[in-house]
Amino acid sequence: MSNAEFPSSWTDPRYVAAIVSVIATGALYFYAALTQSGLTIEEITLVIFAILLPTSIAYEIAGRL
């Protein structure tokens, strides 16, 4: 794998978005571990937005730097 395939700079939007995605996913797993109920349709939608929204925002901010 060459360096061009894997971004490793804090200013690279793909790298920042990947880091934010991992953090958001970890936060959701932590939340799911604290609650004892199953997921409803509304909760699944919330989970998707909870991962995609911070990822998209981080990508856009990093792209403008």
N, CA, C and O atoms as CSV, one atom per row, in Angstrom:
chain,resi,resn,atom,element,x,y,z
A,1,MET,N,N,0.846,-1.173,0.000
A,1,MET,CA,C,0.000,0.000,0.000
A,1,MET,C,C,0.893,1.238,0.000
A,1,MET,O,O,1.759,1.380,0.863
A,2,SER,N,N,0.689,2.105,-0.937
A,2,SER,CA,C,1.501,3.317,-1.023
A,2,SER,C,C,0.943,4.394,-0.099
A,2,SER,O,O,-0.192,4.298,0.368
A,3,ASN,N,N,1.745,5.410,0.156
A,3,ASN,CA,C,1.304,6.506,1.011
A,3,ASN,C,C,0.170,7.300,0.387
A,3,ASN,O,O,-0.607,7.930,1.104
A,4,ALA,N,N,0.061,7.283,-0.932
A,4,ALA,CA,C,-0.994,8.034,-1.605
A,4,ALA,C,C,-2.375,7.436,-1.336
A,4,ALA,O,O,-3.378,8.146,-1.417
A,5,GLU,N,N,-2.441,6.156,-1.022
A,5,GLU,CA,C,-3.720,5.506,-0.787
A,5,GLU,C,C,-4.248,5.750,0.623
A,5,GLU,O,O,-5.462,5.761,0.826
A,6,PHE,N,N,-3.371,5.944,1.592
A,6,PHE,CA,C,-3.781,6.130,2.976
A,6,PHE,C,C,-3.387,7.520,3.449
A,6,PHE,O,O,-2.201,7.790,3.639
A,7,PRO,N,N,-4.364,8.414,3.643
A,7,PRO,CA,C,-4.031,9.761,4.109
A,7,PRO,C,C,-3.598,9.718,5.566
A,7,PRO,O,O,-4.178,8.989,6.371
A,8,SER,N,N,-2.583,10.495,5.903
A,8,SER,CA,C,-2.098,10.502,7.279
A,8,SER,C,C,-1.828,11.911,7.797
A,8,SER,O,O,-1.098,12.082,8.773
A,9,SER,N,N,-2.399,12.901,7.163
A,9,SER,CA,C,-2.213,14.275,7.588
A,9,SER,C,C,-3.483,14.782,8.257
A,9,SER,O,O,-4.590,14.484,7.808
A,10,TRP,N,N,-3.322,15.544,9.324
A,10,TRP,CA,C,-4.489,16.093,10.013
A,10,TRP,C,C,-5.257,17.073,9.149
A,10,TRP,O,O,-6.398,17.410,9.469
A,11,THR,N,N,-4.663,17.537,8.068
A,11,THR,CA,C,-5.367,18.470,7.192
A,11,THR,C,C,-6.053,17.768,6.030
A,11,THR,O,O,-6.767,18.415,5.264
A,12,ASP,N,N,-5.858,16.469,5.880
A,12,ASP,CA,C,-6.508,15.716,4.808
A,12,ASP,C,C,-7.955,15.422,5.224
A,12,ASP,O,O,-8.175,14.771,6.246
A,13,PRO,N,N,-8.942,15.890,4.452
A,13,PRO,CA,C,-10.347,15.692,4.826
A,13,PRO,C,C,-10.745,14.227,5.005
A,13,PRO,O,O,-11.557,13.917,5.877
A,14,ARG,N,N,-10.194,13.328,4.203
A,14,ARG,CA,C,-10.541,11.914,4.347
A,14,ARG,C,C,-10.037,11.360,5.671
A,14,ARG,O,O,-10.718,10.554,6.305
A,15,TYR,N,N,-8.855,11.781,6.092
A,15,TYR,CA,C,-8.283,11.325,7.356
A,15,TYR,C,C,-9.114,11.833,8.535
A,15,TYR,O,O,-9.438,11.074,9.448
A,16,VAL,N,N,-9.453,13.115,8.507
A,16,VAL,CA,C,-10.244,13.712,9.583
A,16,VAL,C,C,-11.618,13.057,9.661
A,16,VAL,O,O,-12.099,12.746,10.751
A,17,ALA,N,N,-12.250,12.847,8.510
A,17,ALA,CA,C,-13.564,12.207,8.493
A,17,ALA,C,C,-13.490,10.785,9.035
A,17,ALA,O,O,-14.403,10.350,9.737
A,18,ALA,N,N,-12.441,10.066,8.729
A,18,ALA,CA,C,-12.288,8.700,9.242
A,18,ALA,C,C,-12.128,8.698,10.755
A,18,ALA,O,O,-12.723,7.862,11.436
A,19,ILE,N,N,-11.340,9.613,11.287
A,19,ILE,CA,C,-11.145,9.698,12.734
A,19,ILE,C,C,-12.460,10.045,13.432
A,19,ILE,O,O,-12.799,9.440,14.449
A,20,VAL,N,N,-13.194,11.006,12.897
A,20,VAL,CA,C,-14.472,11.399,13.493
A,20,VAL,C,C,-15.468,10.249,13.420
A,20,VAL,O,O,-16.243,10.046,14.354
A,21,SER,N,N,-15.460,9.497,12.328
A,21,SER,CA,C,-16.354,8.337,12.201
A,21,SER,C,C,-16.067,7.300,13.273
A,21,SER,O,O,-16.992,6.758,13.878
A,22,VAL,N,N,-14.805,7.024,13.510
A,22,VAL,CA,C,-14.434,6.037,14.534
A,22,VAL,C,C,-14.867,6.513,15.914
A,22,VAL,O,O,-15.388,5.726,16.704
A,23,ILE,N,N,-14.658,7.783,16.210
A,23,ILE,CA,C,-15.052,8.326,17.513
A,23,ILE,C,C,-16.568,8.300,17.673
A,23,ILE,O,O,-17.069,7.919,18.731
A,24,ALA,N,N,-17.313,8.706,16.628
A,24,ALA,CA,C,-18.776,8.700,16.693
A,24,ALA,C,C,-19.316,7.287,16.859
A,24,ALA,O,O,-20.257,7.068,17.622
A,25,THR,N,N,-18.730,6.332,16.153
A,25,THR,CA,C,-19.162,4.948,16.273
A,25,THR,C,C,-18.880,4.419,17.675
A,25,THR,O,O,-19.716,3.730,18.258
A,26,GLY,N,N,-17.722,4.735,18.211
A,26,GLY,CA,C,-17.395,4.314,19.577
A,26,GLY,C,C,-18.354,4.907,20.593
A,26,GLY,O,O,-18.761,4.228,21.536
A,27,ALA,N,N,-18.717,6.172,20.409
A,27,ALA,CA,C,-19.672,6.810,21.318
A,27,ALA,C,C,-21.034,6.123,21.249
A,27,ALA,O,O,-21.696,5.952,22.273
A,28,LEU,N,N,-21.452,5.733,20.055
A,28,LEU,CA,C,-22.732,5.046,19.918
A,28,LEU,C,C,-22.704,3.664,20.549
A,28,LEU,O,O,-23.684,3.247,21.166
A,29,TYR,N,N,-21.596,2.950,20.404
A,29,TYR,CA,C,-21.469,1.650,21.069
A,29,TYR,C,C,-21.490,1.817,22.586
A,29,TYR,O,O,-22.088,1.003,23.290
A,30,PHE,N,N,-20.850,2.855,23.087
A,30,PHE,CA,C,-20.858,3.129,24.516
A,30,PHE,C,C,-22.278,3.416,24.991
A,30,PHE,O,O,-22.703,2.909,26.029
A,31,TYR,N,N,-23.008,4.224,24.237
A,31,TYR,CA,C,-24.395,4.525,24.572
A,31,TYR,C,C,-25.255,3.267,24.542
A,31,TYR,O,O,-26.079,3.052,25.431
A,32,ALA,N,N,-25.061,2.435,23.516
A,32,ALA,CA,C,-25.840,1.202,23.404
A,32,ALA,C,C,-25.552,0.256,24.567
A,32,ALA,O,O,-26.438,-0.472,25.014
A,33,ALA,N,N,-24.320,0.266,25.051
A,33,ALA,CA,C,-23.973,-0.590,26.185
A,33,ALA,C,C,-24.648,-0.116,27.472
A,33,ALA,O,O,-24.925,-0.917,28.364
A,34,LEU,N,N,-24.911,1.181,27.562
A,34,LEU,CA,C,-25.555,1.724,28.760
A,34,LEU,C,C,-27.055,1.494,28.776
A,34,LEU,O,O,-27.654,1.422,29.849
A,35,THR,N,N,-27.672,1.377,27.609
A,35,THR,CA,C,-29.111,1.170,27.536
A,35,THR,C,C,-29.410,-0.306,27.344
A,35,THR,O,O,-28.587,-1.045,26.804
A,36,GLN,N,N,-30.575,-0.732,27.780
A,36,GLN,CA,C,-30.933,-2.142,27.723
A,36,GLN,C,C,-32.034,-2.436,26.706
A,36,GLN,O,O,-32.519,-3.565,26.640
A,37,SER,N,N,-32.433,-1.454,25.924
A,37,SER,CA,C,-33.529,-1.669,24.982
A,37,SER,C,C,-33.006,-1.938,23.574
A,37,SER,O,O,-31.856,-1.630,23.260
A,38,GLY,N,N,-33.855,-2.509,22.739
A,38,GLY,CA,C,-33.513,-2.734,21.339
A,38,GLY,C,C,-33.695,-1.470,20.526
A,38,GLY,O,O,-34.252,-0.487,21.013
A,39,LEU,N,N,-33.230,-1.494,19.294
A,39,LEU,CA,C,-33.336,-0.309,18.444
A,39,LEU,C,C,-34.667,-0.276,17.704
A,39,LEU,O,O,-35.121,-1.292,17.178
A,40,THR,N,N,-35.286,0.896,17.668
A,40,THR,CA,C,-36.489,1.121,16.871
A,40,THR,C,C,-36.071,1.809,15.567
A,40,THR,O,O,-34.899,2.134,15.379
A,41,ILE,N,N,-37.030,2.026,14.677
A,41,ILE,CA,C,-36.747,2.709,13.408
A,41,ILE,C,C,-36.201,4.111,13.663
A,41,ILE,O,O,-35.259,4.543,12.999
A,42,GLU,N,N,-36.778,4.804,14.605
A,42,GLU,CA,C,-36.315,6.154,14.913
A,42,GLU,C,C,-34.894,6.134,15.464
A,42,GLU,O,O,-34.089,7.008,15.143
A,43,GLU,N,N,-34.590,5.148,16.285
A,43,GLU,CA,C,-33.247,5.057,16.842
A,43,GLU,C,C,-32.220,4.689,15.776
A,43,GLU,O,O,-31.089,5.173,15.814
A,44,ILE,N,N,-32.599,3.848,14.838
A,44,ILE,CA,C,-31.686,3.503,13.739
A,44,ILE,C,C,-31.383,4.753,12.910
A,44,ILE,O,O,-30.237,4.980,12.523
A,45,THR,N,N,-32.402,5.554,12.641
A,45,THR,CA,C,-32.197,6.807,11.911
A,45,THR,C,C,-31.274,7.733,12.694
A,45,THR,O,O,-30.389,8.363,12.114
A,46,LEU,N,N,-31.470,7.820,13.993
A,46,LEU,CA,C,-30.620,8.643,14.835
A,46,LEU,C,C,-29.176,8.150,14.796
A,46,LEU,O,O,-28.246,8.954,14.742
A,47,VAL,N,N,-28.987,6.843,14.825
A,47,VAL,CA,C,-27.641,6.268,14.780
A,47,VAL,C,C,-26.948,6.631,13.471
A,47,VAL,O,O,-25.776,7.007,13.466
A,48,ILE,N,N,-27.667,6.519,12.378
A,48,ILE,CA,C,-27.084,6.858,11.073
A,48,ILE,C,C,-26.688,8.331,11.032
A,48,ILE,O,O,-25.593,8.666,10.582
A,49,PHE,N,N,-27.573,9.211,11.500
A,49,PHE,CA,C,-27.246,10.634,11.511
A,49,PHE,C,C,-26.141,10.950,12.510
A,49,PHE,O,O,-25.328,11.844,12.273
A,50,ALA,N,N,-26.104,10.229,13.614
A,50,ALA,CA,C,-25.074,10.483,14.626
A,50,ALA,C,C,-23.683,10.139,14.112
A,50,ALA,O,O,-22.691,10.666,14.618
A,51,ILE,N,N,-23.596,9.271,13.124
A,51,ILE,CA,C,-22.299,8.953,12.527
A,51,ILE,C,C,-22.027,9.832,11.309
A,51,ILE,O,O,-20.930,10.370,11.166
A,52,LEU,N,N,-23.012,9.979,10.436
A,52,LEU,CA,C,-22.792,10.703,9.186
A,52,LEU,C,C,-22.683,12.213,9.364
A,52,LEU,O,O,-21.900,12.858,8.667
A,53,LEU,N,N,-23.449,12.782,10.276
A,53,LEU,CA,C,-23.426,14.232,10.443
A,53,LEU,C,C,-22.067,14.740,10.933
A,53,LEU,O,O,-21.506,15.637,10.303
A,54,PRO,N,N,-21.511,14.203,12.034
A,54,PRO,CA,C,-20.186,14.699,12.436
A,54,PRO,C,C,-19.102,14.392,11.409
A,54,PRO,O,O,-18.162,15.168,11.238
A,55,THR,N,N,-19.236,13.257,10.728
A,55,THR,CA,C,-18.254,12.897,9.704
A,55,THR,C,C,-18.289,13.902,8.563
A,55,THR,O,O,-17.242,14.368,8.113
A,56,SER,N,N,-19.473,14.236,8.098
A,56,SER,CA,C,-19.609,15.200,7.000
A,56,SER,C,C,-19.124,16.588,7.390
A,56,SER,O,O,-18.465,17.270,6.605
A,57,ILE,N,N,-19.454,16.998,8.606
A,57,ILE,CA,C,-19.011,18.316,9.067
A,57,ILE,C,C,-17.490,18.365,9.173
A,57,ILE,O,O,-16.868,19.340,8.751
A,58,ALA,N,N,-16.892,17.316,9.735
A,58,ALA,CA,C,-15.435,17.274,9.857
A,58,ALA,C,C,-14.763,17.268,8.491
A,58,ALA,O,O,-13.733,17.916,8.306
A,59,TYR,N,N,-15.334,16.545,7.536
A,59,TYR,CA,C,-14.779,16.508,6.188
A,59,TYR,C,C,-14.805,17.886,5.548
A,59,TYR,O,O,-13.829,18.309,4.928
A,60,GLU,N,N,-15.931,18.587,5.700
A,60,GLU,CA,C,-16.040,19.916,5.106
A,60,GLU,C,C,-15.090,20.908,5.763
A,60,GLU,O,O,-14.455,21.708,5.076
A,61,ILE,N,N,-14.989,20.862,7.083
A,61,ILE,CA,C,-14.090,21.789,7.776
A,61,ILE,C,C,-12.643,21.526,7.389
A,61,ILE,O,O,-11.888,22.463,7.130
A,62,ALA,N,N,-12.252,20.252,7.347
A,62,ALA,CA,C,-10.874,19.908,6.981
A,62,ALA,C,C,-10.589,20.280,5.529
A,62,ALA,O,O,-9.461,20.642,5.193
A,63,GLY,N,N,-11.596,20.194,4.671
A,63,GLY,CA,C,-11.407,20.536,3.270
A,63,GLY,C,C,-11.192,22.025,3.051
A,63,GLY,O,O,-10.610,22.433,2.046
A,64,ARG,N,N,-11.659,22.828,3.984
A,64,ARG,CA,C,-11.525,24.289,3.835
A,64,ARG,C,C,-10.249,24.832,4.472
A,64,ARG,O,O,-9.918,26.002,4.285
A,65,LEU,N,N,-9.540,24.011,5.212
A,65,LEU,CA,C,-8.308,24.484,5.875
A,65,LEU,C,C,-7.159,24.577,4.915
A,65,LEU,O,O,-6.056,24.956,5.307
